[in-house]
Amino acid sequence: MRLSHFETLAPVCPRCRLETAQAHPLAVAAVEQQIGEQIIEGVIHCSNPACQLEYPIIDGIPIIVPNIRQYLADNLFYLTLRSDLSPTVTSMLGDAAGPGTPFDSNRQYLSTYTWDAYGEYDPEEPEPQPGVSPGASPGGAQGVLDQTLKEQGSWSHRPHCCLCRQDRRKRFSALNICFRR
């Protein structure tokens, strides 16, 4: 999107125009990637304080439609195939997808895994506090598993559930471990 074209055309918020019949101008809120006067990726937002709806710019094309969330949700499959979108636009996709969608689940899973596996290397991450649950700090999943093993007593690996039932042992299915009661 050429900035000079955007300023000349002065687009208005389609949602405000549709709902209130007022023409509130759109403004460039964030530029993630720009080459000269061409904005390749960024965000446009409504200047109406009551609206403040955001519209993405993807590949130099501003997507200005009244129901942006529905549009992004309808095209989510094609947009998530891309790996070159900025965190800002990716966040807009996550918001449009909503909770419970595969995109949101995958994003949550990767975020949790990354924090648990590598959070201890984050210089801004505070040191674990005594008395705080082991799951509340990086590496917490391992801490919770270690604590569970310690509380359950001895354990042995069992490949099949039927062996667990015969031995009257509880099976921790995530690790394929049987706990003796």
Secondary structure in CASP SS format (residue, H / E / C, confidence):
PFRMAT SS
TARGET T0000
AUTHOR 0000-0000-0000
METHOD secondary structure of the structure
MODEL  1
M C 1.00
R E 1.00
L H 1.00
S H 1.00
H H 1.00
F H 1.00
E H 1.00
T H 1.00
L H 1.00
A C 1.00
P C 1.00
V E 1.00
C C 1.00
P H 1.00
R H 1.00
C H 1.00
R H 1.00
L H 1.00
E H 1.00
T H 1.00
A C 1.00
Q C 1.00
A C 1.00
H C 1.00
P E 1.00
L E 1.00
A E 1.00
V E 1.00
A E 1.00
A E 1.00
V E 1.00
E E 1.00
Q E 1.00
Q E 1.00
I E 1.00
G C 1.00
E C 1.00
Q E 1.00
I E 1.00
I E 1.00
E E 1.00
G E 1.00
V E 1.00
I E 1.00
H E 1.00
C E 1.00
S C 1.00
N C 1.00
P C 1.00
A C 1.00
C C 1.00
Q C 1.00
L C 1.00
E E 1.00
Y E 1.00
P E 1.00
I E 1.00
I E 1.00
D C 1.00
G C 1.00
I E 1.00
P E 1.00
I C 1.00
I C 1.00
V C 1.00
P C 1.00
N C 1.00
I H 1.00
R H 1.00
Q H 1.00
Y H 1.00
L H 1.00
A H 1.00
D H 1.00
N C 1.00
L H 1.00
F H 1.00
Y H 1.00
L H 1.00
T H 1.00
L C 1.00
R C 1.00
S C 1.00
D C 1.00
L C 1.00
S C 1.00
P H 1.00
T H 1.00
V H 1.00
T H 1.00
S H 1.00
M H 1.00
L H 1.00
G H 1.00
D H 1.00
A H 1.00
A H 1.00
G C 1.00
P C 1.00
G C 1.00
T C 1.00
P H 1.00
F H 1.00
D H 1.00
S H 1.00
N H 1.00
R H 1.00
Q H 1.00
Y H 1.00
L H 1.00
S H 1.00
T H 1.00
Y H 1.00
T H 1.00
W H 1.00
D H 1.00
A H 1.00
Y H 1.00
G H 1.00
E H 1.00
Y H 1.00
D C 1.00
P C 1.00
E C 1.00
E C 1.00
P C 1.00
E C 1.00
P C 1.00
Q C 1.00
P C 1.00
G C 1.00
V C 1.00
S C 1.00
P H 1.00
G H 1.00
A H 1.00
S C 1.00
P C 1.00
G C 1.00
G H 1.00
A H 1.00
Q H 1.00
G H 1.00
V H 1.00
L H 1.00
D H 1.00
Q H 1.00
T H 1.00
L H 1.00
K H 1.00
E H 1.00
Q H 1.00
G C 1.00
S C 1.00
W E 1.00
S E 1.00
H E 1.00
R C 1.00
P C 1.00
H C 1.00
C H 1.00
C H 1.00
L H 1.00
C H 1.00
R H 1.00
Q H 1.00
D H 1.00
R C 1.00
R C 1.00
K E 1.00
R E 1.00
F E 1.00
S C 1.00
A C 1.00
L C 1.00
N C 1.00
I E 1.00
C E 1.00
F E 1.00
R C 1.00
R C 1.00
END
